[in-house]
């Protein structure tokens, strides 16, 4: 049986609808650089190979994401997952997984969880998390999340590097992978993640 890898993408959140509309009006579109850009999530299935099945659900309204809506959508996916599933959450997708797995008992065995540039809170950030706010206690996530990996880059312009330390305090057994120059991990290739996911076959 192929090992399942579920990838939860990032998104934006706003406290009010007016803030969301203001964002849409001020957003600068660059067709080549933004909408047609190839990123590491797009080639993950190819890079991992036939031993893996990559599942990448499109979460509801990533431009104005609501945790409650994402939870409803994710709950629909859970019955199709097998034991020893691997989760990968990038940016808002990372904090979604941390929140979901700290508030809900997961019915399947999780082999590993990778949080890539996941925000912990909105302190020292120009971005809001709206209802993606974590509980103070991530013990359930620590217990059921399998091997937990935290990926962060020191030059991330979106998520403060200090958020990594906050996760480490809550998840003391998590394994940290720190980069100097990956920004918010929008690159086309992510070989380190690919190799670490492959290592979970053992």
Secondary structure as UniProt FT lines:
FT   STRAND          3..8
FT   HELIX           17..26
FT   HELIX           31..35
FT   HELIX           40..43
FT   HELIX           44..48
FT   TURN            50..51
FT   STRAND          52..55
FT   TURN            60..61
FT   HELIX           62..64
FT   HELIX           67..78
FT   TURN            79..80
FT   TURN            83..84
FT   STRAND          85..90
FT   HELIX           92..103
FT   STRAND          110..116
FT   TURN            123..124
FT   TURN            130..131
FT   HELIX           139..144
FT   STRAND          147..153
FT   TURN            154..155
FT   HELIX           162..170
FT   TURN            172..173
FT   STRAND          175..179
FT   TURN            183..185
FT   HELIX           191..198
FT   HELIX           199..201
//
